[in-house]
Each structure stands twice: as C-alpha cells, then as structure tokens.
Amino acid sequence: MKNNVLIFATNNRHKVKEIRSVICSQFNIITLNEAGIDLDIPEPHNTIEANASEKSKTIFNLTKQNCFGEDTGLEVEALNGEPGVKSARYAGDEKNFNANIDKLLKKLNGINNRAAQFKTVISLMWNEKEYLFKGITRGNIIHERKGSNGFGYDSVFIPEGSNKTFAEMELSEKNKYSHRRKATDKLIEFLNRQ
C-alpha cells in the first residue's frame, strides 16, 4: 500500500494537516486543489455520515479514483445534539467559527450540563465500494475560550482525561484524544489490510 495516492475530498487546510500528521508517509494524501479539482461539495444531509458519503461519492464519480471524505460535528447533550451536522454553519452560511462559538456559549448560558462530544465520520471509496470509519471524543464545553491552536470549537472543548482545551494543545497532544485521529486510525488499519 505504500505511497498509494488517496484524494481527500476537502480543501480545509486544518483537517488536511491533522490527517496528514497521523498518516505520515504511509499514503500520499492529496487535496481537491492538489488534484486539480475546483469544487465546493455541498453538505445537504441531516447526518454526519451522509455528508461524509456525499463528499467521497462526488469525488469518486468525478475521478473514478480511490478517495475519502470526512465530516465532523460537535454534539452538545443539553442542546439535543446541536450544533451537530450544522457545526460549521451554526451561526450562518459564512462558516464564521467565532460567531458559531458565541451562539453556542449563549445557548448554554445558565446550563450546568456541559457534556458534549465531537464525532468524525470518514467515508472511503475503495475499489468502487464505500467503507465508513467513526471516531468520537467525549468532553465538556467550558464557559469562555482558552487557547489559540486548532480551529472550529477547539477553544471551548476540553476532552475527557485532560484539563486543557484542544486549542491549548499542540497537534501531537491533541492527537492523543482526537475524534479525527480515532477515525483516521481505523482508516489506516483498513488500508493496511488491503
């Protein structure tokens, strides 16, 4: 499997950096941009799994090459799973994460139950078949931002087993807890068996 090319159906540089940090040199992960594909794939579905599938299947249908897509959501217990599938667009279609965090903290104001989880689903199209890999990290939402690393909701999420937010961690430390790392490990395990 070494040096096989896999198209990652994204141009989100943060997600690319996180997944490449786990996969290292085992596989050649290329972004849509690096593959010469100028496409903003919609996320029209009401589940994280379906949106991940949308991305991988769109690129597979376009290229007929092995590829994978990923979708991640933050699910807050007291908000019935919000923002969930709408995590990137929680405060509007402009995908402004400061506004998203402001909205989340406002909705949680006065609520003691701060339990939440990040869920990542990777959809791999491999030899014309789809395989799904899931990673979940449970933790809590804090009352104000801490840290400047990471992206998205990282500055307000403390994973179980830590006293730091994801945004206070270097990537190597975040990878010890990360939902994206857990899903990527399952992806690698599958690919290593092929």
Secondary structure, 3 states (H helix, E strand, C coil): CCCEEEEECCCCHHHHHHHHHHHCCCEEEEECCCCCCCCCCCCCCCCHHHHHHHHHHHHHHHHCCCEEEEEEEEEEHHHCCCEECCHHHCCCCCCCHHHHHHHHHHHHCCCCCCEEEEEEEEEEEECCEEEEEEEEEEEEECCCCCCCCCCCCHHHEEECCCCCCHHHCCHHHHCCCCHHHHHHHHHHHHHHCC
